[in-house]
Amino acid sequence: MTREQVIGNRSTIYYQLSTVTSYQLSVISYQLSVISYQLSLFTVHCHLSPVTCQLSTVNCQLSTVNCQLSPVTSPKI
C-alpha cells in the first residue's frame, strides 16, 4: 500500500466520523427543540459534552447531556 492510499483511507475515515457526529447532533438538537416546544412555560438549557470518538471501532458517543429547566415569567392576564 502506498502512502497516498493510506492518507486517502484516513481522510475517508475522518469524513465518515464527522458525518455521523453531525447527524447525531442534529437529531439531538431536533429532540431538544421538540421538548422546548412542548414545555412552553419553561426554557430548556442544555450543555453537550465533547463528543468522544474511537478510531479503532469507528464509534462516536456523546458522554453526557445535561439539561436544566428554568421557569419563564409569563405576564399575568
Beta strands, then each sheet from edge to edge (+ up, - down):
strand 1: 42-48
strand 2: 51-54
strand 3: 59-62
strand 4: 65-71
sheet 1: 1+ 4-
sheet 2: 2+ 3-
end
